[in-house]
Amino acid sequence: MIDERGFKDVLSNWTSGVGIVTSCLNQIPYGMTVSSFTSVSVSPLLISICVQNRYRMCSIIGKTHCFAVNILGCNQAVLAKKFSDSQLSPEERFEGLHWQNFAARSPIIPESIAWLDCKLFDYWIIGDHTIFVGQAINGFVTGESQPLLYYQRNWYKPVLLAHANREQENLQGAAP
Ligand SMILES: Cc1cc2nc3c(=O)[nH]c(=O)nc-3n(C[C@H](O)[C@H](O)[C@H](O)COP(=O)(O)O)c2cc1C
C-alpha cells in the first residue's frame, strides 16, 4: 500500500513546467503558482488546471469565471516561490510587479515566456482539488527565455540532449 508521502514522492519525479495562474476580482489581482497546467482539447481550445479546494484561487475563479496561465521562464523561480507562499497576501505577491491586463481579462505577469487568457469552460470538484477547464481566448509567446522546470521539489532549467536529437534525426533519415 502507498501512503500520502509515498504518493507525493512518486509524483515529484514527474517533471513539469511552472506557471502562475491569475485572476482579477474587484480590481484586486490574485495569483498562485501551479504545475498542474495541461492541454485538454484543440477544438475547442481547452486547457486545465487543478487547484486545492481550500486555496484562495478556487473561490476566486468560481466568482470571476476567468483566469490566465502565465508560463514562467527559468529566471523567475523567485516569483514562483513568492506566488506559492501561503503567508503572503494577494497584494504582497504582486508587490513591485508591473502586471498588466490590457490584452487579457486576467493579470499578465511581465517576462513570462508565454501566456493564455481563458474563460471558465467547466469545472469538477474531485477529492480535495477542483479541476478547472479554461477555454483559451487570447495568448502570446514572448520567448523571453527558456522555461522554468520543477523536479523533486527543486527548480531547474532545460538542457538540450544533442545526442538524442541526432539519433532521432538519424532514425528519421533511415525511415523508408
Ligand atoms: C512548483 C509548484 C507548483 C504548484 N502547483 C500547484 C497546483 O497545480 N495546484 C495547487 O493547488 N497548488 C499548487 N502549488 C501550491 C500553491 O501554489 C500554494 O500552496 C499557494 O500558496 C496556494 O495559494 P493561496 O495561499 O493563495 O491559497 C504549487 C506550488 C509549487 C511550489
The ligand as an SDF file (V2000), in Angstrom:
LIG
                    3D

 31 33  0  0  0  0  0  0  0  0999 V2000
    6.1070   24.4130   -8.2530 C   0  0  0  0  0  0  0  0  0  0  0  0
    4.7880   24.4680   -7.5250 C   0  0  0  0  0  0  0  0  0  0  0  0
    3.6450   24.0310   -8.1810 C   0  0  0  0  0  0  0  0  0  0  0  0
    2.3940   24.0720   -7.5580 C   0  0  0  0  0  0  0  0  0  0  0  0
    1.3000   23.6240   -8.2320 N   0  0  0  0  0  0  0  0  0  0  0  0
    0.0830   23.6570   -7.6400 C   0  0  0  0  0  0  0  0  0  0  0  0
   -1.0720   23.2140   -8.3480 C   0  0  0  0  0  0  0  0  0  0  0  0
   -1.0130   22.8360   -9.5240 O   0  0  0  0  0  0  0  0  0  0  0  0
   -2.2670   23.2310   -7.6970 N   0  0  0  0  0  0  0  0  0  0  0  0
   -2.3780   23.6540   -6.3850 C   0  0  0  0  0  0  0  0  0  0  0  0
   -3.4910   23.6440   -5.8710 O   0  0  0  0  0  0  0  0  0  0  0  0
   -1.2920   24.1080   -5.7030 N   0  0  0  0  0  0  0  0  0  0  0  0
   -0.0870   24.1230   -6.3040 C   0  0  0  0  0  0  0  0  0  0  0  0
    1.0230   24.5880   -5.6190 N   0  0  0  0  0  0  0  0  0  0  0  0
    0.8540   25.1390   -4.2650 C   0  0  0  0  0  0  0  0  0  0  0  0
    0.3060   26.5830   -4.2640 C   0  0  0  0  0  0  0  0  0  0  0  0
    0.9660   27.4170   -5.1900 O   0  0  0  0  0  0  0  0  0  0  0  0
    0.4450   27.2510   -2.8680 C   0  0  0  0  0  0  0  0  0  0  0  0
    0.0030   26.3680   -1.8550 O   0  0  0  0  0  0  0  0  0  0  0  0
   -0.2790   28.5840   -2.7520 C   0  0  0  0  0  0  0  0  0  0  0  0
    0.1670   29.2560   -1.5890 O   0  0  0  0  0  0  0  0  0  0  0  0
   -1.8000   28.4490   -2.6740 C   0  0  0  0  0  0  0  0  0  0  0  0
   -2.3930   29.7380   -2.7650 O   0  0  0  0  0  0  0  0  0  0  0  0
   -3.0600   30.5090   -1.5120 P   0  0  0  0  0  0  0  0  0  0  0  0
   -2.0120   30.5380   -0.4290 O   0  0  0  0  0  0  0  0  0  0  0  0
   -3.3430   31.8930   -2.0740 O   0  0  0  0  0  0  0  0  0  0  0  0
   -4.3340   29.8070   -1.1450 O   0  0  0  0  0  0  0  0  0  0  0  0
    2.2860   24.5580   -6.2300 C   0  0  0  0  0  0  0  0  0  0  0  0
    3.4430   25.0200   -5.5670 C   0  0  0  0  0  0  0  0  0  0  0  0
    4.6750   24.9650   -6.2170 C   0  0  0  0  0  0  0  0  0  0  0  0
    5.9180   25.4580   -5.4840 C   0  0  0  0  0  0  0  0  0  0  0  0
  1  2  1  0
  2  3  1  0
  2 30  2  0
  3  4  2  0
  4  5  1  0
  4 28  1  0
  5  6  2  0
  6  7  1  0
  6 13  1  0
  7  8  2  0
  7  9  1  0
  9 10  1  0
 10 11  2  0
 10 12  1  0
 12 13  2  0
 13 14  1  0
 14 15  1  0
 14 28  1  0
 15 16  1  0
 16 17  1  0
 16 18  1  0
 18 19  1  0
 18 20  1  0
 20 21  1  0
 20 22  1  0
 22 23  1  0
 23 24  1  0
 24 25  2  0
 24 26  1  0
 24 27  1  0
 28 29  2  0
 29 30  1  0
 30 31  1  0
M  END
$$$$
